[in-house]
Each structure stands twice: as C-alpha cells, then as structure tokens.
Amino acid sequence: MIRAVIIDDEPTTEAILRYFTDRGDLPLEIAGSAPNGKLGVELIRKEDPDLVFLDIQMPVMNGFEVMAAEPDRKYVIITAYDMFDYAQKALRFGAADILLKPIELAQVQQAAARATGWNFTGNKTINEAAAFLRAHYAEKIGLTELADQFYLTPSHMARLFKSHMGESVLGYLNRVRVENARRLLEEGMSIQEASESVGYDSLNNFYKYFKRYTGVTPAEYQKAGK
C-alpha cells in the first residue's frame, strides 16, 4: 500500500482522493492531510509518506517552499493554475507530475504510477496483490504465498496477475527487489547486505536479476556511483 499525505487548502481535493481510495481505484493509504504548507512540512516529517499530493497556492507556506524544505520526496502537484512557469518550477523542484483541478481518476492513477513505480489496473485484487508484494518483497514469498493471501489457487493468481500486469508474479517481485536494492546500494550498503535486505538468499540470483533489470551487475552499478 502506498502511504500518502495531502497538503491542500481546499477540502475538495482530499475528499476526491479519499473517494477514489475507498472505492478501491487506488491502493493508497491516506496517512493525513494539512491545510497549509507549514503544517504540511510537519506532516511529512511525522508520517514519512511514500507520496505527497501537494497544492502550490496555499497560506503560510506555498508548495514550492514545502518542496524546498523537504526535497527528497515524491510529489504530485495538484493545482488550479494552468501556467507554464508553474510547471517548469515544479519540475525543477523534483515534482513527478502536475495535475490540474478538477482531478480525474485516470490522471491520479498515472501520476501516482510515475511517481512511485506502482502499476495500477482495473482489477482490485491485482492492485492489492501488487501492493502486498511491494510491502513484503524482503520476505520469503512466491506465487503460492501470494495466492493464499487472496484465497485464490496459484494457477488462477498466475493467470490473473499476468493478464493485468503484463508480467509474472516472480518477474514483478524480482523487479521490485532490484528497485529497492539499487536504492540501498546508492545509500552505501554493501552488495551482500543489499542482497539479503531485499530478500535474496543467493548472491548468484541477486546478480542475475539485478543485471536483467538494470543492464549492469551490482558491482558495476556501485562503481559507477549511479
């Protein structure tokens, strides 16, 4: 599940996002909301969310000031102002996407996917299965364990997942593990530690999947300082 916060002085934005979430269209957990930038910064530091939905024009601190105060976050800007200079500045501050109000479900799904790397489908079970894999990727988990979580047979889960996600459960799991391993290597963790931390009990498998999804070995990735 993606933990998100909403920083916007218009209650309508939060109401729409919660409606989409409650209906099952978005695998989001709304961890909190704030009506201005100052409280928004406090909320971000308290909740450490995966994603921040952020307005630009707000009292006390605007959205750009929030992004400057908390730069290493994943932001989706939601604004009523269709201005090119706003968009340019937001992207320079690291925004993953910019949505114009009134927001629509498809826009939010695409923006959240770009910001977080998650895949959203029209199938609630598969959305939740993907969320489960992202939350438990470091554990010993495979097709059977995933199917058990959703009271499906492994063959049914395999067909459903491939149909909606375009890849197998194992392929998706390994891609998620490699994404997280890259982050750990960038933070200075050793290859062995990164391998174990993301759920591999074989260094050979870690090397195999890491090269498959990045094109380089973990050692090459680390050496290049990517």
N, C-alpha and C positions, 0 to 999 in steps of 0.2 A: 504494500500500500504506500502511495506517495503522501508524505506528510506536507501539507501546505498551509500557508497563512495568507490572509488577505489584508492589504493595507489600502484603504479607500475610504473617503469621507462620505460616499454615497452608499447607504444600506442596500440599495437595489443590487449592486454587484455581488455582495455576499449572498443575498437571497437567491440569485440566479445560480451561482456556483454551488450552493448547498442543494438546490433543487436538482441540478444535474447529478450531483453526487448521490443524493438519497434515492434517485431513480435508478441508479446503477450504471449510468452512462460514463462515469469517470471513477477510476479506482483511487479516489482521493480521500484522505482523512484531513478535514479542516481542523487544524490544531488551535486556531484562534484568529481573531481579527482586530484591527486597530483603525480608528477614525482619522488619525493624522500621522505624519512622518515620525515625530518624536516618539510617540507610543509604539509606532511600527518598528523602530530600531530596537526598542526594549523587548518587543515581542519576538523579533528574530533572534536576539541573543538568548532569550529564555527558552524558546522552542527548538532552535537549530533545525529549521524545516528543510525538506528536500527542494521545495519550490516556493517562490514568493510571487503572488499576484499583486501588482503594485500600480497605484494611480500616480499621475505626475502632479497635477494641481491639487495640493492639499494644504490645510493650515499648519502652522508651526514649522514644519519641515516639508519641503516638496519631495517628489520621488527621486529626483537627481541627487538630492542631499542624502536621502536614505541609501542609495546605491553607493555613494562616496563613503558613507560611514560603514557600510557592510559590503565591501566589494566582491568578496569571494562567495557569492551566492548565485543561485539560478533564478533569474527574474523573467516574468512575463508581464509586460506593461499593458495596462488596460486604461485607455484614455478616451475622452470625448473630442479631443483636438486632433484633427487630421492635418498636421503640419509637418512638412518635410524636415525642418530643422529640429523638431522634437525627436523625430525618428532617428536622425543622424546622431544626435547627442545620446539618446537612449542606447543605441547600438555601440557607441564608443564606450559607454559605461559598462557594457557587457550584457545587455538585455538579450535574451534568446529570441524574443518575438514581441510584436506590438499589435494589440487588438483594439479596434475601435468600438466604442459603445454605440448601440446596444450589442452585447456579445451574443454569439450563437454557439451551439454545442460543437459543431464541426470545427469551428475556429479554435475553441478551447482545447479540444482533443489534439488537434495538430500542433498547437503551440506547446502544450504540455509534453507531447511526444518529442518535439525538437529539443525542449529544454532538458528533459530527463533521460531521454533514450528509451522510454517505455513505448510499447506498441499497444494501441487501443483498437479493439474490434467491436463488431456489433453483437458479440456473444458475451454475456455477463460472466458465465462460468470460466471462459478462457481468459477474460480480463483478470479475474480473481486468481486463476491458476498462474498467470504470468506474474502477478503481484506476489503470490506466495513464493515463487522461485526467486524473485528478487530479494525477498525478505529472508530466505533460508538457504541461499546459494552456498554458504560456507559449511552447511551440514551434509551428512551422507544422505543424499536424496536422489531419486531417479524416477522413472516413469511409474513404477508400481506405487511408490510412496505418494507421489502426486495424485495418482488416480484414487487412492484410498482417501485422501483428504476431501475429495469431492464426490465420493460414493459412486465412482464410475469404474468400469473394467479398464485395465491397462490398454487394451486394443481400442476401446471407444475413446479414451482420452488421447491416445496417439493420433487417431484419425481426426478428431475434433481440433486438436492443437495444430496439427499440420495444415488443416484446411483454413483455419482462421489466421494463423501466424506466419504461414509460409515456410516454416522450418520445424524440425522435430523438437521434442522436449529436450533431448540431450544437446542438440545444437544450440538451442536458446540458453540452456543452463550454462554451457561452456562459454558462450559469448558474454553472458553476464559476469561469470567468474573472471574472464580475461579483462573486461572493463574495469572491474574493481582491482585486479592485480596491477594494471597499469597505474592506477591512482596510488597504490601502495608503493610501487617502485619509484614513482615521482616524489613521494614523500621520504624516500631514503631507506625503505625497508630492504633487507637482503632478498635475493631470489628465493632461497629456501623458505624463509619466513613468509614471503608473499604467497608462495605456492600453497603452503599449509593453511594460511589465513583465509584463502578463498575456497578451500575445500578439497584440494588435491592431496591424495596420499601417495602419489607417484610423481616424482620430478620429471620423468620422461613424458608423462601425459601432459603435465603443465607446459613443457617446452613445445609439445606437438600442437596443442590447441592455441597457445599464445602465438606461435608463428602462423597458424592458419588464419587467425583473426586480425593480426597486425602486420604480417608480412616479414617480421623480424623475430629473432629469438629474444628472450628476456634479457640476456646479457647484452645483445646489440642495442636493445631499447634503452637499457640502463646507461650504456656507454655513450649513446647519442644524446643523453640528457633530455629526452622528449617529454 
